[in-house]
Every structure is written in structure tokens, then in C-alpha cells.
């Protein structure tokens, strides 16, 4: 059975905990990712941030005003709601990743078998698992896509 070191994406794309949500959104869009590991100055894993975290935060801060069923801004949104949206977008430029990220992160090490990673993803309903060394430094990431590639090679 393959191990994490054989299937993980490396070097992992990550974001620093002091970056803004806007920086995160741009990085997610650039790489077409749905989440990123969050690291500190030493490259140690301190959290994970996903599009779900950002959407939840955006809803709480009213970045997107009343929407219709299509998910787009309703034609019935009033000017005050649009002004609120502008303030919300400005908020994304000021909010630090560390304020929104998920801090409890399930990790594996390079020697963890792919079958165990798959069980963890399934049991915890998670899409990505950071791979860390003994000092909690981020060395890679295993995504669901990596797992599919692994299964295809079996």
C-alpha cells in the first residue's frame, strides 16, 4: 500500500496566518483549490481555511446581500444592502486568515498509509489532510483528488 509521501502534493501551497481573506480568495482562485493549509512564520501548520469557512464568514458579515434562488444578488436588493456588501468586501481585505480558519486540523505523517488517510477523510468528512513532520512543519497535503489518483494506479 502506498504511503502519504508517495501520493501527497508537494510542495504544498499554503497561506500565512497573517494574510487576509482577500489574499486567500485570490490564491484559491488562482490554483482552483477549495482549501489551503495555514502556516506560521516557521512553516508550522496552525490551521486550515476552506471556501466553506470564507462563505460562512461572508454570510455572517453580510458580504452578499439578499440573494434570489440562483444565488446571485436579487434584483430586489436595495441600495442599503449594496452598501452593506461594499463594507463586507472591504472587511475581506482587512480580516486575517487566523480569525476565520479552522484550528483543529487532522494531520498525518509521511509514513501514514493511503488506506488510513482514506478512512480518516471518510470518517471526518474532510477533503484534504495536511502532511506534517515531527515538528508539525507542513511538508505536503493529500487531497481527495490525490486519493483518486492513488486508486487509479492500484
N, C-alpha and C positions, 0 to 999 in steps of 0.2 A: 504494500500500500504506500502511496506517495505521502510525503510529509509537507508541512507548510512551506518549508524553504524551497521546495520544488515547484509549488503551484502559486506562491504569492506574487503579487505585483511589486516590483522593486525597481528603482527607488520609489517609495510611496509618496504620492502627492499629499501634502498636509498643509495646514494653516496654523499660524501662530495665534495663541490665545488672546493677544492684544490687538489683532486685526479687527476690522469692522465687519458687520454683516454684509455690507455692500461689497467689500473685498471678497467675502465668501461666496456671495451670489455670482460674482464675476468669474471666480475660479471654478465653481461648479458648472457654470455655463460653458466656459472655455473647454473643459475636459469632458463635458456631458456626463458628469457624475451626479449622484443623488446624495452623497455624503462624503465627509472628509474627517480624518483623524486630526485632533488638535494637539499641538505640542507647545512646550515651554522653551525658554532660551537654550536649554541643554539638549533639546530634541527628545525630551521625555514625553510620553503620552499623558495628557491631562484630561482628555475628553474626546467626544466625537460630536460633529454637528452635521445634521441632515436637512434636506429640504423640508421634511416634516417639522423639525424644530423651528425653522425660519417661517414657515407658513403659519404655524401655531402662534408664534410671536407676532407676526404681521396681523393676524386676526385680533389679538389682544390689544394691539396698539392702533388698530383701525387704519392700517396702511391701505386696505382695499375697502371702500365704502360699500353700501348695499349693492349686492350683485343679483342679477337675474339667474335663472336656472342654468344658463350656459356657462356661468362662472365669470362672465365679463361684467364690467360696470353697467349697471342698469341705466337705461335712458331716462329713468325717473329719478336718478340721483340728483340731489340739489347742490347748489354752489357750496354750501357749508360742508357737505360731505366731501366734495372735491378738494376743498381747502384742507380738510382733515387728512385726506390722502396725501397731499403735498407735505404736511407736517410729518406724517408717518414715514414717507420716503426719506425725508431729512433725518429722521430718527434712525433709519437703517445705516446712514452714513456715520452716525455717532455711537451706535451700540456696539460694544465689544463682544467678540465671539464668546469669551469666558462668561458673559452674562446669560447666554442662551443655550450653550452647548449642554449635552448630556454628560454628566460627570462620571456616572457609573458605567464603565465600559468593560465588556467581556473581551479578554485577550487570550492569545495562545502564544507559544514559543515556536521556534523554527522546527523543532522535532515533533510537534503535535501531528498526529496522523490525520489525513484528509477525512477519514470516516468520523473521527471525533469532532472535527470542525463542522462537518455537515450536521451531525447530531445537535451541536450547540446552536447553529443557525436555526435549525428547525425548532428546537425546544424553546428558544428565546425569541423566535420570530424576528431575527435580525438579518440585515442584508450584507453586512461587512464585518470582518473581525480583524482588528489590528494584530500584527505580529510584533512582539517586543522581545528584547534580550533580558538578561538577568538584572539589569539596572533600570528596566522599564523604558529603555530607549526604543523608539519606533524604528523597526528595520524593514517592515513590509506590511502588506494588507492582503487579506484573502476576501474576495467578493463572491457573490453568487455566480457571476459570470466566470470567475476563475474555477469555481467548483464544477460548472458545466463543462468547461474545457478539460478538467481533470477526468470527468466521467467519460467524455468522448474519447480520450486516449486509452481508457481501460480495455 
